[in-house]
Amino acid sequence: MNWLEWTNVAAATAISTAVNGIWLGMLLSVLASAAIRLLPRPNATTRYAIWLIALLLVIAAPFLLLIPRPPAAIATTPTSTPWTVPITAQWPVYAALVWLAITLVLMARVCWSFAHIHGLKRRAALLGQRGHIKVLASIEVPVPMAAGFVRRAIVFPQSVLEQLTPQEFEQVLCHEMAHLRRWDDWTQLLHAVAQAVLFFNPAIYWIGRRLKIEREMACDDWVVTATGQPRPYAACLTHLHEVTRRVPVPQLAPGATSGKRWHISARVEALLQPDRNTTPRFARSGWMAACGLVGACLMVAARTTPPVGVQEIPLATMALAHPGAPSAPAISLAAVPPRELPARPRLAANRVPKGELPLQLALRDGPVLVRAWHIEMYPTYLAVTVVLYEPPPHTPTKGT
């Protein structure tokens, strides 16, 4: 196939994989939500881990459908798909180009956020250091944020520092340090990249919304475990939200009050619940839910025929071969002096088209290939034609 045909096949495969990923993502989101509801009093860390595993499965599940299935699985599933993406049409290529263009724009936004965070850390003033994490102050940031990745630091707004009490400062600092210790900066980067590539999948936004609220609640549990005072910390969050609300924040920098109003309300309400599980560790029951979610994904990928497939490649019409009736080779023998004969039999591989002059071949011993490989592709079989000529045995004559 030439490069245009390969492009059509690649575009059709990408479109079918993307559409299959939509229903798989919604199914996995429902299964993750059901698994969390079945757990007895799950903490925020466990819920966050299950949603993170669901995000990874949503990214990988469409590619699992491309893996060849065993014969037993193929025999129990229908061989045809309800809808197929054609490989001879032009619209899959245009759709793939639009997909690529939007992805590049969204990825440029992610790269800008990464560079912006690095510039904020470089221009901020140093307040102190807690272990390997620097505490900075800047007039460019609107809310306290955990600036991770390279040379991780916590950046406080200069205006907010003047309005926080020492106790509130320590509580906010503990919350931001929990983000960095949990590697929330890298998981947030993973979700940002997945959202840029799979921007058309509603499951990515649903899972991202749950990841954001569970991530903040998990860091709240770290603060409550360290201080043992949930009510003063709830008052600290309310005060911090009053002085920093309705301000934009970088995409890749998790902050203490970077969510919407309902995020803060849900967090404060959870902090005031007396029977809430505030353990900042992954529960053992969460392993069972995670394994069940992975097993369900593998079973669906192995036993389900995707609703969208790719049109079967028409081998007979592709540019791999041009079927036609083989032309008869024209051969004539010419006497060659013994001293001009080569050390080995001469092998000629030529195709003689119709209407051309006969091919002059110098023969000595053994068969001679007089026609090149000729491949004919059909929907059900492959025909390979090879024409050989075997000269008669050499008989000595008198006088030689």
MOLIN-V711798 format. One record per residue. N is the residue number from 1. RES is the residue in three letters. OMEGA is omega in whole degrees, 0 to 359 (999 if undefined). D_LAST is the distance of its C-alpha to the last C-alpha in Angstrom with 2 decimals. Layout:
# MOLIN-V711798
n=N res=RES omega=OMEGA d_last=D_LAST
n=N res=RES omega=OMEGA d_last=D_LAST
This chain:
# MOLIN-V711798
n=1 res=MET omega=176 d_last=54.68
n=2 res=ASN omega=187 d_last=55.72
n=3 res=TRP omega=177 d_last=58.73
n=4 res=LEU omega=179 d_last=61.14
n=5 res=GLU omega=175 d_last=60.37
n=6 res=TRP omega=178 d_last=60.71
n=7 res=THR omega=179 d_last=64.06
n=8 res=ASN omega=180 d_last=65.30
n=9 res=VAL omega=180 d_last=64.43
n=10 res=ALA omega=180 d_last=66.07
n=11 res=ALA omega=179 d_last=69.19
n=12 res=ALA omega=178 d_last=69.59
n=13 res=THR omega=179 d_last=69.24
n=14 res=ALA omega=181 d_last=71.81
n=15 res=ILE omega=180 d_last=74.29
n=16 res=SER omega=178 d_last=74.05
n=17 res=THR omega=179 d_last=74.48
n=18 res=ALA omega=180 d_last=77.51
n=19 res=VAL omega=177 d_last=79.22
n=20 res=ASN omega=179 d_last=78.62
n=21 res=GLY omega=181 d_last=80.15
n=22 res=ILE omega=182 d_last=83.43
n=23 res=TRP omega=176 d_last=84.32
n=24 res=LEU omega=179 d_last=83.00
n=25 res=GLY omega=178 d_last=85.15
n=26 res=MET omega=178 d_last=88.26
n=27 res=LEU omega=179 d_last=87.68
n=28 res=LEU omega=178 d_last=87.29
n=29 res=SER omega=178 d_last=90.41
n=30 res=VAL omega=179 d_last=92.43
n=31 res=LEU omega=178 d_last=91.12
n=32 res=ALA omega=178 d_last=91.99
n=33 res=SER omega=178 d_last=95.48
n=34 res=ALA omega=179 d_last=96.01
n=35 res=ALA omega=179 d_last=94.83
n=36 res=ILE omega=180 d_last=97.32
n=37 res=ARG omega=180 d_last=100.15
n=38 res=LEU omega=180 d_last=99.49
n=39 res=LEU omega=178 d_last=99.84
n=40 res=PRO omega=178 d_last=103.30
n=41 res=ARG omega=180 d_last=104.83
n=42 res=PRO omega=176 d_last=101.62
n=43 res=ASN omega=185 d_last=102.15
n=44 res=ALA omega=179 d_last=100.73
n=45 res=THR omega=178 d_last=97.95
n=46 res=THR omega=179 d_last=96.66
n=47 res=ARG omega=179 d_last=96.85
n=48 res=TYR omega=181 d_last=95.05
n=49 res=ALA omega=180 d_last=92.22
n=50 res=ILE omega=178 d_last=91.72
n=51 res=TRP omega=177 d_last=91.61
n=52 res=LEU omega=176 d_last=89.12
n=53 res=ILE omega=177 d_last=86.85
n=54 res=ALA omega=177 d_last=87.23
n=55 res=LEU omega=178 d_last=86.12
n=56 res=LEU omega=179 d_last=82.96
n=57 res=LEU omega=177 d_last=82.22
n=58 res=VAL omega=179 d_last=82.78
n=59 res=ILE omega=187 d_last=80.19
n=60 res=ALA omega=187 d_last=77.62
n=61 res=ALA omega=180 d_last=78.30
n=62 res=PRO omega=180 d_last=76.36
n=63 res=PHE omega=176 d_last=73.20
n=64 res=LEU omega=178 d_last=73.68
n=65 res=LEU omega=180 d_last=73.19
n=66 res=LEU omega=180 d_last=69.66
n=67 res=ILE omega=178 d_last=68.64
n=68 res=PRO omega=181 d_last=66.71
n=69 res=ARG omega=179 d_last=69.07
n=70 res=PRO omega=182 d_last=68.32
n=71 res=PRO omega=180 d_last=67.53
n=72 res=ALA omega=180 d_last=71.04
n=73 res=ALA omega=181 d_last=72.64
n=74 res=ILE omega=182 d_last=70.37
n=75 res=ALA omega=183 d_last=71.15
n=76 res=THR omega=180 d_last=74.88
n=77 res=THR omega=179 d_last=74.80
n=78 res=PRO omega=185 d_last=74.08
n=79 res=THR omega=181 d_last=70.66
n=80 res=SER omega=179 d_last=71.96
n=81 res=THR omega=181 d_last=74.27
n=82 res=PRO omega=182 d_last=77.28
n=83 res=TRP omega=181 d_last=76.09
n=84 res=THR omega=177 d_last=72.71
n=85 res=VAL omega=182 d_last=71.94
n=86 res=PRO omega=178 d_last=69.32
n=87 res=ILE omega=178 d_last=66.28
n=88 res=THR omega=178 d_last=65.62
n=89 res=ALA omega=182 d_last=69.12
n=90 res=GLN omega=186 d_last=70.25
n=91 res=TRP omega=176 d_last=73.67
n=92 res=PRO omega=179 d_last=72.45
n=93 res=VAL omega=179 d_last=70.91
n=94 res=TYR omega=178 d_last=74.18
n=95 res=ALA omega=178 d_last=76.22
n=96 res=ALA omega=178 d_last=74.10
n=97 res=LEU omega=177 d_last=74.55
n=98 res=VAL omega=176 d_last=78.33
n=99 res=TRP omega=181 d_last=78.34
n=100 res=LEU omega=181 d_last=76.48
n=101 res=ALA omega=179 d_last=78.84
n=102 res=ILE omega=179 d_last=81.99
n=103 res=THR omega=179 d_last=80.58
n=104 res=LEU omega=178 d_last=79.90
n=105 res=VAL omega=180 d_last=83.48
n=106 res=LEU omega=177 d_last=84.98
n=107 res=MET omega=175 d_last=82.79
n=108 res=ALA omega=176 d_last=83.97
n=109 res=ARG omega=178 d_last=87.52
n=110 res=VAL omega=179 d_last=86.67
n=111 res=CYS omega=178 d_last=85.13
n=112 res=TRP omega=179 d_last=88.22
n=113 res=SER omega=178 d_last=90.50
n=114 res=PHE omega=180 d_last=88.55
n=115 res=ALA omega=180 d_last=88.81
n=116 res=HIS omega=178 d_last=92.48
n=117 res=ILE omega=179 d_last=93.43
n=118 res=HIS omega=178 d_last=91.75
n=119 res=GLY omega=177 d_last=93.70
n=120 res=LEU omega=179 d_last=96.97
n=121 res=LYS omega=182 d_last=96.58
n=122 res=ARG omega=184 d_last=95.80
n=123 res=ARG omega=183 d_last=98.89
n=124 res=ALA omega=179 d_last=101.33
n=125 res=ALA omega=183 d_last=103.97
n=126 res=LEU omega=175 d_last=103.84
n=127 res=LEU omega=182 d_last=106.74
n=128 res=GLY omega=182 d_last=105.60
n=129 res=GLN omega=176 d_last=102.92
n=130 res=ARG omega=185 d_last=102.77
n=131 res=GLY omega=178 d_last=100.13
n=132 res=HIS omega=183 d_last=96.84
n=133 res=ILE omega=179 d_last=98.13
n=134 res=LYS omega=175 d_last=99.91
n=135 res=VAL omega=187 d_last=102.98
n=136 res=LEU omega=175 d_last=103.07
n=137 res=ALA omega=184 d_last=105.46
n=138 res=SER omega=176 d_last=104.48
n=139 res=ILE omega=183 d_last=106.19
n=140 res=GLU omega=183 d_last=103.02
n=141 res=VAL omega=181 d_last=102.83
n=142 res=PRO omega=183 d_last=105.14
n=143 res=VAL omega=172 d_last=105.17
n=144 res=PRO omega=185 d_last=104.41
n=145 res=MET omega=175 d_last=100.68
n=146 res=ALA omega=181 d_last=98.10
n=147 res=ALA omega=187 d_last=95.51
n=148 res=GLY omega=183 d_last=92.63
n=149 res=PHE omega=183 d_last=88.91
n=150 res=VAL omega=181 d_last=88.59
n=151 res=ARG omega=186 d_last=91.76
n=152 res=ARG omega=183 d_last=93.83
n=153 res=ALA omega=175 d_last=97.42
n=154 res=ILE omega=186 d_last=100.44
n=155 res=VAL omega=177 d_last=101.89
n=156 res=PHE omega=172 d_last=105.54
n=157 res=PRO omega=181 d_last=107.07
n=158 res=GLN omega=180 d_last=109.58
n=159 res=SER omega=182 d_last=112.15
n=160 res=VAL omega=180 d_last=111.85
n=161 res=LEU omega=182 d_last=112.45
n=162 res=GLU omega=184 d_last=115.96
n=163 res=GLN omega=180 d_last=116.81
n=164 res=LEU omega=173 d_last=115.61
n=165 res=THR omega=178 d_last=117.75
n=166 res=PRO omega=179 d_last=116.28
n=167 res=GLN omega=178 d_last=116.01
n=168 res=GLU omega=177 d_last=114.18
n=169 res=PHE omega=180 d_last=111.87
n=170 res=GLU omega=179 d_last=110.88
n=171 res=GLN omega=178 d_last=110.30
n=172 res=VAL omega=178 d_last=108.05
n=173 res=LEU omega=178 d_last=106.20
n=174 res=CYS omega=179 d_last=105.62
n=175 res=HIS omega=181 d_last=104.27
n=176 res=GLU omega=176 d_last=101.77
n=177 res=MET omega=176 d_last=100.66
n=178 res=ALA omega=177 d_last=99.99
n=179 res=HIS omega=182 d_last=97.53
n=180 res=LEU omega=180 d_last=95.54
n=181 res=ARG omega=177 d_last=95.68
n=182 res=ARG omega=182 d_last=94.42
n=183 res=TRP omega=178 d_last=91.54
n=184 res=ASP omega=178 d_last=92.83
n=185 res=ASP omega=181 d_last=91.40
n=186 res=TRP omega=177 d_last=87.80
n=187 res=THR omega=176 d_last=88.47
n=188 res=GLN omega=175 d_last=90.12
n=189 res=LEU omega=177 d_last=87.06
n=190 res=LEU omega=179 d_last=84.88
n=191 res=HIS omega=179 d_last=87.09
n=192 res=ALA omega=178 d_last=87.10
n=193 res=VAL omega=178 d_last=83.29
n=194 res=ALA omega=179 d_last=83.13
n=195 res=GLN omega=178 d_last=85.74
n=196 res=ALA omega=182 d_last=83.81
n=197 res=VAL omega=183 d_last=80.58
n=198 res=LEU omega=183 d_last=82.21
n=199 res=PHE omega=182 d_last=85.14
n=200 res=PHE omega=184 d_last=84.99
n=201 res=ASN omega=180 d_last=85.57
n=202 res=PRO omega=181 d_last=89.29
n=203 res=ALA omega=180 d_last=88.82
n=204 res=ILE omega=180 d_last=88.06
n=205 res=TYR omega=179 d_last=91.47
n=206 res=TRP omega=179 d_last=93.31
n=207 res=ILE omega=178 d_last=91.84
n=208 res=GLY omega=177 d_last=92.43
n=209 res=ARG omega=178 d_last=96.06
n=210 res=ARG omega=178 d_last=96.54
n=211 res=LEU omega=183 d_last=94.74
n=212 res=LYS omega=182 d_last=97.07
n=213 res=ILE omega=179 d_last=100.30
n=214 res=GLU omega=177 d_last=99.19
n=215 res=ARG omega=180 d_last=97.98
n=216 res=GLU omega=178 d_last=101.38
n=217 res=MET omega=178 d_last=103.23
n=218 res=ALA omega=177 d_last=101.15
n=219 res=CYS omega=174 d_last=102.10
n=220 res=ASP omega=178 d_last=105.71
n=221 res=ASP omega=176 d_last=105.49
n=222 res=TRP omega=181 d_last=104.46
n=223 res=VAL omega=180 d_last=107.60
n=224 res=VAL omega=178 d_last=109.87
n=225 res=THR omega=182 d_last=108.45
n=226 res=ALA omega=184 d_last=108.99
n=227 res=THR omega=183 d_last=112.47
n=228 res=GLY omega=183 d_last=113.80
n=229 res=GLN omega=182 d_last=115.67
n=230 res=PRO omega=183 d_last=114.19
n=231 res=ARG omega=175 d_last=117.22
n=232 res=PRO omega=178 d_last=117.39
n=233 res=TYR omega=175 d_last=113.65
n=234 res=ALA omega=176 d_last=114.07
n=235 res=ALA omega=178 d_last=116.78
n=236 res=CYS omega=178 d_last=114.47
n=237 res=LEU omega=179 d_last=111.76
n=238 res=THR omega=179 d_last=114.33
n=239 res=HIS omega=180 d_last=115.64
n=240 res=LEU omega=178 d_last=112.16
n=241 res=HIS omega=180 d_last=111.24
n=242 res=GLU omega=184 d_last=114.38
n=243 res=VAL omega=183 d_last=113.52
n=244 res=THR omega=186 d_last=109.77
n=245 res=ARG omega=177 d_last=109.44
n=246 res=ARG omega=175 d_last=107.52
n=247 res=VAL omega=179 d_last=105.35
n=248 res=PRO omega=179 d_last=101.54
n=249 res=VAL omega=176 d_last=99.49
n=250 res=PRO omega=185 d_last=95.87
n=251 res=GLN omega=188 d_last=93.45
n=252 res=LEU omega=182 d_last=92.11
n=253 res=ALA omega=177 d_last=95.40
n=254 res=PRO omega=181 d_last=97.41
n=255 res=GLY omega=183 d_last=101.14
n=256 res=ALA omega=182 d_last=104.34
n=257 res=THR omega=182 d_last=105.60
n=258 res=SER omega=181 d_last=102.55
n=259 res=GLY omega=178 d_last=102.72
n=260 res=LYS omega=184 d_last=104.74
n=261 res=ARG omega=182 d_last=108.36
n=262 res=TRP omega=175 d_last=107.64
n=263 res=HIS omega=180 d_last=105.47
n=264 res=ILE omega=180 d_last=108.46
n=265 res=SER omega=180 d_last=110.75
n=266 res=ALA omega=180 d_last=108.43
n=267 res=ARG omega=179 d_last=108.12
n=268 res=VAL omega=178 d_last=111.85
n=269 res=GLU omega=178 d_last=112.59
n=270 res=ALA omega=179 d_last=110.12
n=271 res=LEU omega=182 d_last=111.74
n=272 res=LEU omega=178 d_last=115.14
n=273 res=GLN omega=184 d_last=114.09
n=274 res=PRO omega=183 d_last=115.61
n=275 res=ASP omega=183 d_last=113.17
n=276 res=ARG omega=178 d_last=109.99
n=277 res=ASN omega=184 d_last=107.15
n=278 res=THR omega=179 d_last=106.70
n=279 res=THR omega=183 d_last=104.24
n=280 res=PRO omega=181 d_last=101.58
n=281 res=ARG omega=180 d_last=98.86
n=282 res=PHE omega=184 d_last=96.33
n=283 res=ALA omega=178 d_last=97.86
n=284 res=ARG omega=178 d_last=96.18
n=285 res=SER omega=178 d_last=96.59
n=286 res=GLY omega=178 d_last=94.53
n=287 res=TRP omega=178 d_last=91.44
n=288 res=MET omega=179 d_last=91.73
n=289 res=ALA omega=179 d_last=92.07
n=290 res=ALA omega=178 d_last=89.10
n=291 res=CYS omega=177 d_last=86.87
n=292 res=GLY omega=178 d_last=88.03
n=293 res=LEU omega=178 d_last=87.22
n=294 res=VAL omega=179 d_last=83.70
n=295 res=GLY omega=178 d_last=83.15
n=296 res=ALA omega=178 d_last=84.40
n=297 res=CYS omega=180 d_last=82.05
n=298 res=LEU omega=180 d_last=79.02
n=299 res=MET omega=179 d_last=80.08
n=300 res=VAL omega=180 d_last=80.53
n=301 res=ALA omega=183 d_last=77.15
n=302 res=ALA omega=187 d_last=75.41
n=303 res=ARG omega=184 d_last=77.26
n=304 res=THR omega=174 d_last=77.95
n=305 res=THR omega=181 d_last=75.69
n=306 res=PRO omega=181 d_last=76.25
n=307 res=PRO omega=181 d_last=77.96
n=308 res=VAL omega=179 d_last=75.73
n=309 res=GLY omega=179 d_last=71.96
n=310 res=VAL omega=179 d_last=68.97
n=311 res=GLN omega=179 d_last=67.30
n=312 res=GLU omega=183 d_last=64.04
n=313 res=ILE omega=178 d_last=61.05
n=314 res=PRO omega=185 d_last=59.41
n=315 res=LEU omega=184 d_last=55.78
n=316 res=ALA omega=183 d_last=54.58
n=317 res=THR omega=181 d_last=56.26
n=318 res=MET omega=184 d_last=55.50
n=319 res=ALA omega=178 d_last=53.01
n=320 res=LEU omega=183 d_last=50.70
n=321 res=ALA omega=177 d_last=48.54
n=322 res=HIS omega=183 d_last=48.61
n=323 res=PRO omega=178 d_last=47.89
n=324 res=GLY omega=180 d_last=45.96
n=325 res=ALA omega=181 d_last=43.46
n=326 res=PRO omega=178 d_last=39.90
n=327 res=SER omega=182 d_last=37.79
n=328 res=ALA omega=179 d_last=34.48
n=329 res=PRO omega=176 d_last=31.54
n=330 res=ALA omega=186 d_last=29.30
n=331 res=ILE omega=172 d_last=25.61
n=332 res=SER omega=182 d_last=22.71
n=333 res=LEU omega=179 d_last=19.09
n=334 res=ALA omega=179 d_last=17.52
n=335 res=ALA omega=182 d_last=13.97
n=336 res=VAL omega=177 d_last=14.09
n=337 res=PRO omega=183 d_last=12.16
n=338 res=PRO omega=183 d_last=11.20
n=339 res=ARG omega=180 d_last=14.13
n=340 res=GLU omega=180 d_last=16.50
n=341 res=LEU omega=179 d_last=16.10
n=342 res=PRO omega=180 d_last=19.37
n=343 res=ALA omega=180 d_last=20.04
n=344 res=ARG omega=177 d_last=21.62
n=345 res=PRO omega=180 d_last=21.23
n=346 res=ARG omega=182 d_last=23.07
n=347 res=LEU omega=179 d_last=26.30
n=348 res=ALA omega=178 d_last=27.97
n=349 res=ALA omega=184 d_last=31.55
n=350 res=ASN omega=174 d_last=32.88
n=351 res=ARG omega=184 d_last=35.24
n=352 res=VAL omega=177 d_last=34.51
n=353 res=PRO omega=179 d_last=37.91
n=354 res=LYS omega=174 d_last=38.54
n=355 res=GLY omega=180 d_last=38.24
n=356 res=GLU omega=182 d_last=35.83
n=357 res=LEU omega=177 d_last=32.43
n=358 res=PRO omega=180 d_last=29.37
n=359 res=LEU omega=180 d_last=27.96
n=360 res=GLN omega=182 d_last=24.54
n=361 res=LEU omega=174 d_last=22.81
n=362 res=ALA omega=185 d_last=19.61
n=363 res=LEU omega=174 d_last=18.43
n=364 res=ARG omega=178 d_last=16.23
n=365 res=ASP omega=174 d_last=17.86
n=366 res=GLY omega=179 d_last=21.42
n=367 res=PRO omega=181 d_last=24.17
n=368 res=VAL omega=177 d_last=25.18
n=369 res=LEU omega=184 d_last=28.83
n=370 res=VAL omega=178 d_last=29.31
n=371 res=ARG omega=181 d_last=33.11
n=372 res=ALA omega=176 d_last=35.58
n=373 res=TRP omega=179 d_last=38.33
n=374 res=HIS omega=185 d_last=40.81
n=375 res=ILE omega=176 d_last=44.27
n=376 res=GLU omega=183 d_last=46.89
n=377 res=MET omega=176 d_last=50.39
n=378 res=TYR omega=183 d_last=52.85
n=379 res=PRO omega=186 d_last=56.33
n=380 res=THR omega=180 d_last=55.39
n=381 res=TYR omega=181 d_last=51.69
n=382 res=LEU omega=182 d_last=48.74
n=383 res=ALA omega=178 d_last=45.43
n=384 res=VAL omega=183 d_last=42.21
n=385 res=THR omega=177 d_last=39.14
n=386 res=VAL omega=180 d_last=35.57
n=387 res=VAL omega=179 d_last=32.57
n=388 res=LEU omega=175 d_last=29.17
n=389 res=TYR omega=179 d_last=25.83
n=390 res=GLU omega=183 d_last=23.31
n=391 res=PRO omega=177 d_last=19.75
n=392 res=PRO omega=180 d_last=18.08
n=393 res=PRO omega=183 d_last=15.94
n=394 res=HIS omega=178 d_last=12.23
n=395 res=THR omega=181 d_last=10.47
n=396 res=PRO omega=178 d_last=6.85
n=397 res=THR omega=180 d_last=5.98
n=398 res=LYS omega=178 d_last=5.60
n=399 res=GLY omega=179 d_last=3.84
n=400 res=THR omega=999 d_last=0.00
